[in-house]
Amino acid sequence: MNRFISKKVTVEEPDATMIFRPGQFRRAPFRLEEKNIYLVGMRASGKTTVGKALAAVFGCDFTDTDVMIVKTAGESIDSLVARHGWERFREMEKQALSEAAGLPGKVVGTGGGAVLAEENRRQMEKTGVIFYLAADAALLVRRLLADPQSAQRPALTALELHDEVVAVMSEREPLYMACMDHMLQAHREVDQLVDDILVALGLREWDYTQKERILDRY
C-alpha cells in the first residue's frame, strides 16, 4: 500500500516573503558539444532572429530546417506545398530535422509545425534542449503583416489571418508545452531573449532581484 506523508508548515510572519540567494538556482553548465539547442514556436515567433543571435554568441552554426527543405527541394515552400501538398512537406521536414539532429553543437530553428510529428518531438528531446518562444496571437499577426515575405508563406487554413493564427495555436501550443524544456516570452528584445537562454542553460547567473522571465518545464 502506498503511504503518503504530509507536513504542515506554519508561517509566523503574515508579511513574510521568499528570499533568494545569489547562486541558489545555479545549474550544471550546458555543453554545446554534447547537445543542440532547439527553438520551437509559431510562425513569426522569432525563432530565426533569436537563433542567429544565439549562434553568434556561441560561435556555432545556426540551422533552419525550412531553409534545408528549400535547398533540398530546389523551390520555395509555397511552391512545394502547392505542387505536392503539406504531407510531402512534413516528410521533408522530418528528414531535415533528423539531419540537423545527427550531430550536436548547433542552434536549430524549426518550422512552426515540426512538433506535430511525435517522431520530431522525440528527436529533439533526445538530442538537445528545447526552448519554446511563446507569443500571443496579436503579436504574431502584427509581425506577419509587417513581414514582406509573409505573402510567400502558404496558408495553413482557409481562415482569415487572425483566425488562422488562433486556430493553429490552439492545436499546437499543447505540443510546444509538452516537449519544451524552457518557455521564453517572444515579445522581449532579442538580446534579452539570448540572455534568458544563457541563464536557463546555466551559463549566466540569474538576476534574482528581477521578476522571473523563464518558465521551466521542471
C-alpha positions as CSV (number, residue, x, y, z in Angstrom):
1,M,0.0,0.0,0.0
2,N,1.3,3.4,-0.9
3,R,1.8,5.7,2.1
4,F,1.8,9.4,1.9
5,I,3.4,11.8,4.4
6,S,2.2,15.3,4.7
7,K,3.9,18.0,6.6
8,K,2.2,21.2,7.8
9,V,4.3,24.3,7.7
10,T,3.2,27.4,9.7
11,V,4.5,30.8,8.8
12,E,4.5,33.0,11.8
13,E,5.1,36.3,9.9
14,P,2.0,37.2,7.9
15,D,4.1,39.5,5.7
16,A,6.9,37.1,5.1
17,T,8.3,36.8,1.6
18,M,10.6,34.3,-0.2
19,I,14.3,35.4,-0.1
20,F,16.6,34.2,-2.9
21,R,20.3,34.0,-2.6
22,P,22.8,34.5,-5.5
23,G,23.7,31.2,-6.9
24,Q,20.6,29.4,-5.4
25,F,19.3,28.5,-8.8
26,R,22.7,27.7,-10.4
27,R,22.7,24.7,-12.7
28,A,25.3,22.5,-14.2
29,P,26.6,24.4,-17.3
30,F,25.2,23.4,-20.7
31,R,27.8,21.9,-23.0
32,L,27.1,22.7,-26.7
33,E,29.5,19.9,-27.9
34,E,27.1,17.4,-26.3
35,K,23.7,18.7,-27.4
36,N,21.9,21.0,-29.8
37,I,19.6,23.9,-28.8
38,Y,16.2,23.7,-30.5
39,L,13.9,26.7,-30.9
40,V,10.2,25.8,-31.4
41,G,7.1,28.0,-31.7
42,M,4.6,29.5,-34.0
43,R,5.5,31.2,-37.4
44,A,6.7,34.7,-36.7
45,S,7.6,34.0,-33.0
46,G,11.2,35.0,-33.7
47,K,13.0,31.6,-34.0
48,T,15.2,32.6,-36.8
49,T,16.2,36.0,-35.4
50,V,16.8,34.7,-31.9
51,G,18.6,31.6,-33.3
52,K,21.1,33.6,-35.3
53,A,21.8,35.9,-32.4
54,L,22.3,33.0,-30.1
55,A,24.5,31.1,-32.5
56,A,26.7,34.3,-32.8
57,V,27.2,34.3,-29.1
58,F,28.2,30.6,-29.1
59,G,30.2,30.9,-32.3
60,C,28.4,28.0,-33.8
61,D,26.2,27.2,-36.7
62,F,22.6,28.2,-36.9
63,T,20.4,25.7,-38.9
64,D,16.9,26.5,-40.1
65,T,15.0,23.4,-41.1
66,D,12.8,25.4,-43.5
67,V,16.0,26.6,-45.3
68,M,17.2,23.0,-45.5
69,I,13.9,21.9,-47.1
70,V,14.0,24.7,-49.7
71,K,17.6,23.8,-50.6
72,T,16.8,20.1,-51.0
73,A,13.6,20.8,-52.9
74,G,15.1,23.4,-55.1
75,E,11.9,25.6,-54.7
76,S,10.1,27.7,-52.2
77,I,8.0,26.1,-49.5
78,D,4.9,27.9,-51.1
79,S,5.7,26.2,-54.4
80,L,6.5,22.8,-52.8
81,V,3.2,22.8,-50.9
82,A,1.2,23.9,-54.0
83,R,2.7,21.1,-56.1
84,H,3.0,18.3,-53.6
85,G,0.8,19.2,-50.6
86,W,1.5,19.5,-46.9
87,E,2.1,15.8,-46.4
88,R,5.2,15.9,-48.7
89,F,6.4,19.0,-46.9
90,R,6.0,17.3,-43.5
91,E,8.0,14.3,-44.7
92,M,10.8,16.5,-45.9
93,E,10.6,18.3,-42.5
94,K,11.2,15.1,-40.7
95,Q,14.2,14.4,-42.9
96,A,15.7,17.9,-42.3
97,L,15.2,17.7,-38.6
98,S,16.8,14.2,-38.4
99,E,19.8,15.5,-40.4
100,A,20.1,18.5,-38.1
101,A,19.9,16.3,-35.0
102,G,22.6,14.0,-36.3
103,L,25.4,16.0,-34.8
104,P,25.5,18.2,-31.7
105,G,26.9,21.7,-31.5
106,K,24.4,23.9,-33.2
107,V,21.3,26.1,-32.7
108,V,18.4,24.8,-34.7
109,G,15.3,26.8,-35.7
110,T,12.4,24.5,-36.5
111,G,9.3,25.1,-38.6
112,G,6.1,26.0,-36.7
113,G,4.5,22.6,-37.4
114,A,7.5,20.5,-36.6
115,V,6.1,19.5,-33.3
116,L,3.0,17.9,-34.9
117,A,5.0,14.7,-35.5
118,E,5.8,12.7,-32.4
119,E,9.0,11.5,-34.1
120,N,10.2,15.1,-34.4
121,R,9.4,15.8,-30.7
122,R,11.3,12.7,-29.5
123,Q,14.2,13.5,-31.8
124,M,14.6,17.0,-30.2
125,E,14.1,15.7,-26.7
126,K,16.8,13.1,-27.2
127,T,19.4,15.3,-28.8
128,G,19.1,18.7,-27.2
129,V,17.4,21.4,-25.1
130,I,14.1,22.8,-26.4
131,F,13.1,26.4,-26.0
132,Y,9.5,27.4,-26.8
133,L,9.1,31.0,-28.0
134,A,5.6,31.8,-26.7
135,A,3.7,34.7,-28.3
136,D,0.1,35.8,-28.2
137,A,-2.0,35.8,-31.4
138,A,-2.0,39.6,-31.7
139,L,1.9,39.8,-31.7
140,L,2.1,37.1,-34.3
141,V,-0.4,38.7,-36.6
142,R,1.4,42.1,-36.4
143,R,4.7,40.5,-37.3
144,L,3.2,38.6,-40.2
145,L,1.6,41.7,-41.6
146,A,4.8,43.6,-41.3
147,D,6.9,40.9,-42.9
148,P,7.2,41.3,-46.7
149,Q,7.8,37.6,-47.0
150,S,4.5,36.7,-45.4
151,A,2.7,36.6,-48.7
152,Q,5.1,33.8,-49.8
153,R,4.1,31.6,-46.9
154,P,1.5,29.0,-47.8
155,A,-1.8,29.4,-45.9
156,L,-2.4,26.7,-43.3
157,T,-6.2,27.0,-43.4
158,A,-8.9,28.8,-45.4
159,L,-9.5,31.3,-42.5
160,E,-8.5,34.9,-42.3
161,L,-5.1,35.5,-40.9
162,H,-6.0,36.3,-37.2
163,D,-8.5,33.4,-37.1
164,E,-5.9,31.1,-38.6
165,V,-3.3,32.0,-36.1
166,V,-5.7,31.4,-33.2
167,A,-6.9,28.1,-34.6
168,V,-3.3,26.8,-35.3
169,M,-2.1,28.0,-32.0
170,S,-4.9,26.1,-30.2
171,E,-3.7,22.9,-31.9
172,R,0.0,23.3,-31.5
173,E,0.5,25.0,-28.1
174,P,-0.1,21.9,-26.1
175,L,2.6,20.2,-28.1
176,Y,5.0,23.0,-27.6
177,M,4.3,22.9,-23.9
178,A,4.7,19.1,-23.7
179,C,8.1,18.9,-25.4
180,M,9.7,22.1,-24.2
181,D,12.4,22.4,-21.5
182,H,12.0,26.2,-21.2
183,M,9.5,28.8,-22.2
184,L,10.6,32.2,-23.4
185,Q,8.5,35.4,-23.8
186,A,8.7,36.1,-27.5
187,H,7.8,39.8,-27.1
188,R,11.1,40.5,-25.4
189,E,14.0,42.1,-27.2
190,V,16.4,39.7,-29.0
191,D,19.3,40.5,-26.7
192,Q,17.1,39.9,-23.7
193,L,15.9,36.5,-25.0
194,V,19.5,35.5,-25.7
195,D,20.3,36.4,-22.1
196,D,17.3,34.4,-20.9
197,I,18.5,31.4,-22.8
198,L,22.0,31.6,-21.3
199,V,20.5,31.9,-17.8
200,A,18.3,28.8,-18.5
201,L,21.3,26.9,-19.7
202,G,23.3,27.7,-16.5
203,L,25.8,29.8,-18.4
204,R,24.9,33.1,-16.8
205,E,23.7,33.9,-13.3
206,W,20.0,34.7,-13.0
207,D,19.4,38.2,-11.6
208,Y,17.2,37.1,-8.7
209,T,16.2,40.7,-7.9
210,Q,14.1,40.8,-11.1
211,K,10.9,39.0,-11.9
212,E,11.4,35.6,-13.3
213,R,11.5,35.7,-17.1
214,I,11.9,32.0,-17.9
215,L,9.3,29.3,-17.2
216,D,10.9,25.9,-16.8
217,R,9.2,22.6,-17.5
218,Y,10.7,21.2,-14.3
